[in-house]
Amino acid sequence: MDGKSDNNKVMLEGKIVAPFKFQMEHKGEAFYRTILQVNRQSGQCDLIPLLLSERLLDDTKNYEGQLVCVTG
């Protein structure tokens, strides 16, 4: 093994349904919150809160309606 745990990994595919809003700053790095809508095979959907670093975002873009894949 490479020393990394294989537990608690997730991959979500869905649509961003809320604008990014500033949530907090930690060690000089800003973090933003949004909501990811993930559709289930049953037709129902889950709304998953996401917290992302400013390093992953372009603050000049509107990401609402974009389909994304999130892993972690």
Beta strands, then each sheet from edge to edge (+ up, - down):
strand 1: 11-16
strand 2: 21-26
strand 3: 29-39
strand 4: 45-53
strand 5: 67-71
sheet 1: 2+ 3- 1+ 5-
sheet 2: 2+ 3- 4+
end
